[in-house]
């Protein structure tokens, strides 16, 4: 199945996405950032826009997010933002 990692997209009110994923692409102040399994640890600011991820089964999910922060480490990624919702 390839290398996977855990992704959580969290607001102050709910966990919007909690899944094992193959890849994530999210908006930042310096452009789009891609993350794969075993990414180096990092902390970055996230811009308003759409987070794209490929789930374990190969399906693609898009989540509209507001500004916030993303943390990557130990094969886990957490995106904390003010507002988030799955894009239809």
DSSP file (Angstrom, degrees, kcal/mol; ACC not computed):
  #  RESIDUE AA STRUCTURE BP1 BP2  ACC     N-H-->O    O-->H-N    N-H-->O    O-->H-N    TCO  KAPPA ALPHA  PHI   PSI    X-CA   Y-CA   Z-CA
    1    1 A X              0   0    0      0, 0.0     2,-0.1     0, 0.0     0, 0.0   0.000 360.0 360.0 360.0 -11.8    0.0    0.0    0.0
    2    2 A X        -     0   0    0      2,-0.0     2,-0.3    20,-0.0    54,-0.0  -0.250 360.0 -35.2  90.1 175.7    3.0    2.4    0.3
    3    3 A X        -     0   0    0     19,-0.1    34,-0.3    34,-0.1     2,-0.3  -0.556  62.9-173.0 -77.9 135.2    4.0    4.6    3.1
    4    4 A X        -     0   0    0     -2,-0.3     2,-0.3    32,-0.1    18,-0.2  -0.835   8.5-171.8-123.1 160.0    1.2    6.1    5.2
    5    5 A X  E     -A   21   0A   0     16,-2.1    16,-3.2    -2,-0.3     2,-0.4  -0.956  30.6 -98.7-145.7 167.1    1.0    8.7    8.0
    6    6 A X  E     -Ab  20  76A   0     69,-1.8    71,-2.8    -2,-0.3     2,-0.4  -0.721  33.2-168.8 -92.9 133.7   -1.6   10.0   10.3
    7    7 A X  E     -Ab  19  77A   0     12,-3.1    12,-2.4    -2,-0.4     2,-0.4  -0.981   5.9-178.0-122.5 131.7   -3.4   13.3    9.5
    8    8 A X  E     -Ab  18  78A   0     69,-2.2    71,-3.0    -2,-0.4     2,-0.5  -0.999   9.4-165.9-126.0 131.0   -5.7   15.3   11.8
    9    9 A X  E     +Ab  17  79A   0      8,-2.7     7,-2.4    -2,-0.4     8,-1.4  -0.977  24.0 179.9-114.1 117.0   -7.4   18.5   10.9
   10   10 A X  E     -Ab  15  80A   0     69,-3.2    71,-2.3    -2,-0.5     5,-0.2  -0.938  18.7-176.8-128.4 137.9   -8.7   20.1   14.1
   11   11 A X        -     0   0    0      3,-2.9    71,-0.2    -2,-0.4    72,-0.1  -0.649  49.5 -95.5-114.0 179.2  -10.6   23.3   15.0
   12   12 A X  S    S+     0   0    0     69,-0.3     3,-0.1    70,-0.3    70,-0.1   0.688 124.8  39.1 -68.4 -15.9  -11.5   24.5   18.4
   13   13 A X  S    S-     0   0    0      1,-0.3     2,-0.3    69,-0.2    -1,-0.2   0.682 122.8  -3.6-107.6 -22.3  -14.9   22.9   18.1
   14   14 A X        -     0   0    0      0, 0.0    -3,-2.9     0, 0.0     2,-0.7  -0.997  60.9-105.3-164.0 160.6  -14.3   19.6   16.3
   15   15 A X  E     -A   10   0A   0     -2,-0.3    -5,-0.2    -5,-0.2     3,-0.1  -0.901  34.2-175.3 -91.8 114.7  -11.9   17.2   14.6
   16   16 A X  E     +     0   0A   0     -7,-2.4     2,-0.3    -2,-0.7    -6,-0.2   0.821  68.2  14.1 -84.8 -33.8  -12.8   17.6   10.9
   17   17 A X  E     +A    9   0A   0     -8,-1.4    -8,-2.7     2,-0.0     2,-0.3  -0.985  55.8 169.8-146.4 132.9  -10.6   14.9    9.5
   18   18 A X  E     +A    8   0A   0     -2,-0.3     2,-0.3   -10,-0.2   -10,-0.2  -0.853  34.4 127.2-143.0 101.1   -8.7   12.0   11.3
   19   19 A X  E     -A    7   0A   0    -12,-2.4   -12,-3.1    -2,-0.3     2,-0.5  -0.968  61.2-104.3-154.1 161.6   -7.3    9.5    8.8
   20   20 A X  E     -A    6   0A   0     -2,-0.3    36,-1.6   -14,-0.2     2,-0.3  -0.840  50.3-175.9 -89.6 130.3   -4.3    7.6    7.5
   21   21 A X  E     -AC   5  55A   0    -16,-3.2   -16,-2.1    -2,-0.5    34,-0.3  -0.849  38.3-146.9-130.9 160.5   -3.1    9.2    4.3
   22   22 A X  E    S-     0   0A   0     32,-3.5    15,-0.6     1,-0.3     2,-0.3   0.776  84.9  -4.6 -91.3 -35.8   -0.5    8.8    1.5
   23   23 A X  E     -DC  36  54A   0     31,-1.0    31,-1.9    13,-0.1     2,-0.3  -0.990  55.0-156.2-157.5 158.1    0.0   12.6    0.9
   24   24 A X  E     -DC  35  53A   0     11,-2.0    11,-2.8    -2,-0.3     2,-0.4  -0.996   3.5-171.7-138.3 140.9   -1.1   16.0    1.9
   25   25 A X  E     +DC  34  52A   0     27,-2.9    27,-3.1    -2,-0.3     2,-0.3  -0.992  17.9 171.3-131.0 125.5   -0.9   19.3    0.1
   26   26 A X  E     -D   33   0A   0      7,-2.3     7,-2.8    -2,-0.4     2,-0.3  -0.952  33.9-104.1-137.4 155.3   -1.8   22.5    1.9
   27   27 A X  E     +D   32   0A   0     -2,-0.3    20,-1.9    20,-0.3     2,-0.3  -0.559  39.9 171.4 -80.2 138.3   -1.7   26.3    1.4
   28   28 A X  E >   -D   31   0A   0      3,-1.5     3,-1.4    18,-0.3    18,-0.2  -0.820  49.7 -96.4-132.6 175.2    1.0   28.3    3.2
   29   29 A X  T 3  S+     0   0    0     16,-0.5     3,-0.1    -2,-0.3    17,-0.1   0.683 124.7  45.3 -67.3 -17.5    2.1   31.9    3.0
   30   30 A X  T 3  S-     0   0    0      1,-0.4    -1,-0.3     0, 0.0     2,-0.2   0.168 126.1 -80.5-112.1  16.2    5.0   30.9    0.7
   31   31 A X  E <  S-D   28   0A   0     -3,-1.4    -3,-1.5     2,-0.0    -1,-0.4  -0.717  75.4 -22.5 119.5-169.6    3.0   28.6   -1.7
   32   32 A X  E     -D   27   0A   0     -2,-0.2     2,-0.5    -5,-0.2    -5,-0.2  -0.599  56.4-154.1 -80.6 136.1    1.6   25.1   -1.6
   33   33 A X  E     -D   26   0A   0     -7,-2.8    -7,-2.3    -2,-0.3     2,-0.4  -0.947   3.0-155.7-114.8 129.0    3.4   22.6    0.7
   34   34 A X  E     -D   25   0A   0     -2,-0.5     2,-0.4    -9,-0.2    -9,-0.2  -0.849   8.2-169.1-104.1 140.5    3.5   18.9    0.1
   35   35 A X  E     +D   24   0A   0    -11,-2.8   -11,-2.0    -2,-0.4     2,-0.2  -0.996   6.5 176.9-131.6 132.7    4.0   16.3    2.8
   36   36 A X  E >   -D   23   0A   0     -2,-0.4     3,-1.1   -13,-0.2   -13,-0.1  -0.725  47.1 -64.2-120.1 173.4    4.6   12.6    2.5
   37   37 A X  T 3  S+     0   0    0    -15,-0.6    -1,-0.2   -34,-0.3   -32,-0.1  -0.235 120.1  23.0 -56.7 148.2    5.3    9.9    5.1
   38   38 A X  T 3  S+     0   0    0      1,-0.2    -1,-0.2   -34,-0.2     3,-0.1   0.708  84.3 167.8  65.7  24.4    8.6   10.3    7.0
   39   39 A X    <   -     0   0    0     -3,-1.1    36,-0.4     1,-0.1    -1,-0.2  -0.348  44.7 -96.1 -62.9 147.5    8.7   14.0    6.4
   40   40 A X        -     0   0    0      1,-0.1    -1,-0.1    33,-0.1    32,-0.1  -0.327  52.0 -88.4 -60.8 147.2   11.2   15.9    8.5
   41   41 A X        +     0   0    0     -3,-0.1     2,-0.3    30,-0.1    32,-0.2  -0.297  63.7 155.1 -58.0 141.5    9.8   17.5   11.6
   42   42 A X  E     -E   72   0A   0     30,-2.0    30,-2.7    -3,-0.1     2,-0.4  -0.988  36.0-150.6-162.2 162.3    8.4   21.0   11.0
   43   43 A X  E     +E   71   0A   0     -2,-0.3     2,-0.3    28,-0.2    28,-0.2  -0.987  29.1 165.7-136.9 129.1    6.0   23.7   12.2
   44   44 A X  E     -E   70   0A   0     26,-2.3    26,-2.7    -2,-0.4     2,-0.3  -0.979  38.2-104.8-145.8 157.1    4.5   26.2    9.7
   45   45 A X  E     -E   69   0A   0     -2,-0.3   -16,-0.5    24,-0.2     2,-0.4  -0.592  34.2-145.4 -77.9 141.7    1.8   28.8    9.3
   46   46 A X  E     -E   68   0A   0     22,-2.9    22,-1.9    -2,-0.3   -18,-0.3  -0.906   8.4-144.3-111.6 137.5   -1.1   27.7    7.1
   47   47 A X        -     0   0    0    -20,-1.9   -20,-0.3    -2,-0.4     2,-0.1  -0.565  33.2 -85.5 -95.4 162.2   -3.1   30.1    4.9
   48   48 A X  S    S+     0   0    0     -2,-0.2     2,-0.3    16,-0.1    18,-0.2  -0.451  85.9  78.7 -63.0 135.1   -6.8   30.1    4.1
   49   49 A X  E    S- F   0  65A   0     16,-2.2    16,-2.9    -2,-0.1     2,-0.5  -0.979  81.5 -37.9 161.6-149.0   -7.5   27.7    1.2
   50   50 A X  E     - F   0  64A   0     -2,-0.3     2,-0.5    14,-0.2    14,-0.2  -0.949  37.3-150.9-119.2 126.6   -8.0   24.0    0.4
   51   51 A X  E     - F   0  63A   0     12,-3.1    12,-2.5    -2,-0.5     2,-0.4  -0.820  16.5-160.5 -89.4 129.4   -6.1   21.1    1.9
   52   52 A X  E     +CF  25  62A   0    -27,-3.1   -27,-2.9    -2,-0.5     2,-0.3  -0.930  14.5 171.9-111.1 134.6   -5.8   18.2   -0.5
   53   53 A X  E     -CF  24  61A   0      8,-2.5     8,-2.8    -2,-0.4     2,-0.6  -0.995  28.5-139.3-141.5 152.4   -5.0   14.7    0.8
   54   54 A X  E     -CF  23  60A   0    -31,-1.9   -32,-3.5    -2,-0.3   -31,-1.0  -0.950  29.2-140.8-108.1 120.1   -4.9   11.2   -0.7
   55   55 A X  E >   -C   21   0A   0      4,-3.0     3,-2.0    -2,-0.6   -34,-0.2  -0.150  29.5 -94.7 -75.4 171.8   -6.3    8.6    1.7
   56   56 A X  T 3  S+     0   0    0    -36,-1.6   -35,-0.1     1,-0.3    -1,-0.1   0.830 125.6  52.9 -54.7 -37.3   -5.0    5.1    2.4
   57   57 A X  T 3  S-     0   0    0      2,-0.1    -1,-0.3     1,-0.1     3,-0.1   0.437 121.6-105.3 -83.3   1.4   -7.5    3.7   -0.1
   58   58 A X  S <  S+     0   0    0     -3,-2.0    -2,-0.1     1,-0.3     2,-0.1   0.330  76.9 133.7  94.4  -7.5   -6.3    6.1   -2.9
   59   59 A X        -     0   0    0     -5,-0.1    -4,-3.0     1,-0.1     2,-0.4  -0.446  52.7-125.5 -76.5 152.0   -9.4    8.4   -2.8
   60   60 A X  E     -F   54   0A   0     -6,-0.2     2,-0.4    -2,-0.1    -6,-0.2  -0.796  23.0-169.7-101.2 139.9   -8.9   12.1   -2.7
   61   61 A X  E     -F   53   0A   0     -8,-2.8    -8,-2.5    -2,-0.4     2,-0.4  -0.978   5.1-160.3-128.3 140.7  -10.3   14.4    0.0
   62   62 A X  E     -F   52   0A   0     -2,-0.4    25,-3.0    25,-0.4     2,-0.4  -0.982   6.0-172.4-122.8 132.9  -10.4   18.2    0.0
   63   63 A X  E     -FG  51  86A   0    -12,-2.5   -12,-3.1    -2,-0.4     2,-0.5  -0.990  20.0-137.3-127.1 124.0  -11.0   20.2    3.1
   64   64 A X  E     -FG  50  85A   0     21,-2.7    21,-2.0    -2,-0.4     2,-0.3  -0.690  33.6-175.9 -79.3 126.1  -11.5   24.0    3.1
   65   65 A X  E     -FG  49  84A   0    -16,-2.9   -16,-2.2    -2,-0.5    19,-0.2  -0.865  20.8-141.0-125.4 156.3   -9.4   25.5    5.9
   66   66 A X        -     0   0    0     17,-2.0   -20,-0.0    -2,-0.3    -1,-0.0  -0.404  53.7 -57.1 -98.5-175.8   -8.9   28.9    7.5
   67   67 A X  S    S+     0   0    0     -2,-0.2    15,-1.6    14,-0.1     2,-0.3  -0.261  80.1 111.7 -63.0 150.8   -5.6   30.3    8.7
   68   68 A X  E     -EH  46  81A   0    -22,-1.9   -22,-2.9    13,-0.2     2,-0.3  -0.899  58.5 -70.4 179.1-149.5   -3.7   28.3   11.3
   69   69 A X  E     -EH  45  80A   0     11,-2.5    11,-2.8   -24,-0.3     2,-0.4  -0.952  26.0-151.2-135.1 154.9   -0.7   26.1   11.9
   70   70 A X  E     -EH  44  79A   0    -26,-2.7   -26,-2.3    -2,-0.3     2,-0.4  -0.985   8.5-165.3-126.8 139.6    0.5   22.7   10.8
   71   71 A X  E     -EH  43  78A   0      7,-2.6     7,-2.5    -2,-0.4     2,-0.4  -0.985   3.2-172.1-125.6 133.9    2.9   20.4   12.8
   72   72 A X  E     +EH  42  77A   0    -30,-2.7   -30,-2.0    -2,-0.4     2,-0.2  -0.990  25.5 124.1-126.2 134.6    4.7   17.4   11.3
   73   73 A X  E >   + H   0  76A   0      3,-2.3     3,-1.2    -2,-0.4   -33,-0.1  -0.845  61.8  19.2 178.7 148.1    6.7   14.9   13.4
   74   74 A X  T 3  S-     0   0    0      1,-0.3     3,-0.1    -2,-0.2   -34,-0.1   0.859 128.4 -57.9  51.5  41.6    6.9   11.2   14.1
   75   75 A X  T 3  S+     0   0    0    -36,-0.4   -69,-1.8     1,-0.2     2,-0.3   0.811 116.6 108.9  60.2  33.4    5.0   10.3   11.0
   76   76 A X  E <   -bH   6  73A   0     -3,-1.2    -3,-2.3   -71,-0.2     2,-0.4  -0.988  49.1-162.7-135.8 146.6    2.0   12.4   12.1
   77   77 A X  E     -bH   7  72A   0    -71,-2.8   -69,-2.2    -2,-0.3     2,-0.4  -0.998   4.4-171.9-130.9 131.3    0.6   15.7   10.8
   78   78 A X  E     -bH   8  71A   0     -7,-2.5    -7,-2.6    -2,-0.4     2,-0.6  -0.989   5.4-164.2-123.5 128.6   -1.8   18.0   12.7
   79   79 A X  E     -bH   9  70A   0    -71,-3.0   -69,-3.2    -2,-0.4     2,-0.5  -0.960   6.5-168.6-111.9 117.7   -3.4   21.0   11.2
   80   80 A X  E     +bH  10  69A   0    -11,-2.8   -11,-2.5    -2,-0.6     2,-0.3  -0.930  20.5 156.6-106.9 122.3   -4.9   23.4   13.7
   81   81 A X  E     - H   0  68A   0    -71,-2.3   -69,-0.3    -2,-0.5   -13,-0.2  -0.955  51.9-115.6-145.2 162.4   -7.2   26.1   12.2
   82   82 A X  S    S+     0   0    0    -15,-1.6     2,-0.3    -2,-0.3   -70,-0.3   0.844  98.9   7.2 -66.2 -35.2  -10.0   28.4   13.2
   83   83 A X        +     0   0    0    -16,-0.2   -17,-2.0   -72,-0.1     2,-0.3  -0.996  64.8 168.7-150.6 143.7  -12.5   26.8   10.8
   84   84 A X  E     +G   65   0A   0     -2,-0.3     2,-0.3   -19,-0.2   -19,-0.2  -0.980   0.6 170.1-156.3 145.7  -12.5   23.8    8.5
   85   85 A X  E     -G   64   0A   0    -21,-2.0   -21,-2.7    -2,-0.3   -68,-0.0  -0.969  40.8 -99.5-156.3 140.9  -15.1   21.8    6.5
   86   86 A X  E     -G   63   0A   0     -2,-0.3     2,-0.4   -23,-0.2   -23,-0.3  -0.354  41.9-122.8 -58.0 139.2  -15.0   19.1    3.9
   87   87 A X              0   0    0    -25,-3.0   -25,-0.4     1,-0.1    -1,-0.1  -0.743 360.0 360.0 -88.8 132.2  -15.4   20.5    0.4
   88   88 A X              0   0    0     -2,-0.4    -1,-0.1   -25,-0.0    -2,-0.1   0.444 360.0 360.0 -79.2 360.0  -18.3   19.1   -1.6
